[in-house]
């Protein structure tokens, strides 16, 4: 989920999809390491170009969290992709 908690009362959330497929464009795929923090079993990538909105009632349980470094990389890539930076 890449949406601020300030909008938690809305009926939808903005997400970036996860994939195990790396791409040759590192700004489009943010690496997320498997482990207890991320909750992932294998190396995965946040697909920056796959940003979408889904209904909040379709969101399941929290899998894990990003590290501070992963969060910074995600924020920077989203800013560039969306034309904000």
C-alpha positions in Angstrom: 0.0 0.0 0.0 1.5 3.3 -1.0 -1.3 5.6 0.4 -1.0 7.9 3.3 -2.8 6.9 6.5 -4.4 10.4 6.4 -6.8 8.8 3.9 -7.7 5.7 5.8 -11.5 6.5 5.7 -11.7 6.3 2.0 -13.2 3.2 0.3 -10.1 2.5 -1.7 -6.4 2.2 -1.4 -3.5 2.9 -3.8 -1.1 0.0 -4.1 2.0 -1.1 -6.2 2.0 -4.8 -7.2 4.7 -7.1 -6.2 6.5 -9.5 -8.6 9.5 -11.9 -8.5 10.5 -10.7 -12.0 13.4 -8.3 -12.1 13.6 -5.8 -15.0 16.5 -4.0 -16.7 15.0 -0.7 -15.4 15.9 -0.4 -11.7 13.7 2.7 -11.2 10.7 0.5 -12.1 11.5 -2.3 -9.8 12.4 -1.8 -6.1 14.1 -4.9 -4.6 12.5 -6.2 -1.4 14.5 -8.8 0.5 12.8 -11.9 1.9 12.6 -12.3 5.7 10.7 -11.6 8.9 10.5 -7.8 8.3 9.1 -8.0 4.7 7.1 -11.2 5.4 8.2 -12.5 2.0 9.6 -16.0 1.3 11.6 -15.1 -1.8 13.3 -12.0 -3.3 10.6 -9.7 -4.7 10.3 -6.4 -6.4 7.8 -3.6 -6.1 6.5 -2.8 -9.6 6.5 1.0 -9.7 4.8 1.0 -13.1 1.9 -1.2 -11.8 0.4 1.4 -9.4 -3.3 0.9 -9.1 -6.3 1.5 -6.8 -8.3 -1.3 -5.2 -11.3 -1.4 -2.9 -10.3 -1.4 0.7 -12.4 -4.5 1.5 -10.1 -6.5 -0.9 -7.1 -5.8 1.2 -6.0 -8.8 3.3 -3.7 -9.0 6.3 -0.4 -7.1 6.5 2.5 -9.3 5.1 5.3 -7.2 6.4 7.0 -3.8 6.2 9.7 -2.2 4.1 13.0 -1.3 5.5 13.9 2.4 5.7 16.2 2.1 2.7 13.5 0.3 0.7 10.9 3.0 1.6 13.3 5.8 0.5 13.9 3.9 -2.8 10.1 3.5 -3.3 9.3 7.1 -2.5 12.0 8.4 -4.9 11.0 6.0 -7.7 7.3 6.9 -7.4 8.2 10.6 -7.4 10.1 10.2 -10.7 7.5 7.9 -12.3 4.7 10.2 -11.5 6.6 13.3 -12.5 7.0 14.9 -9.1 10.7 14.9 -8.9 
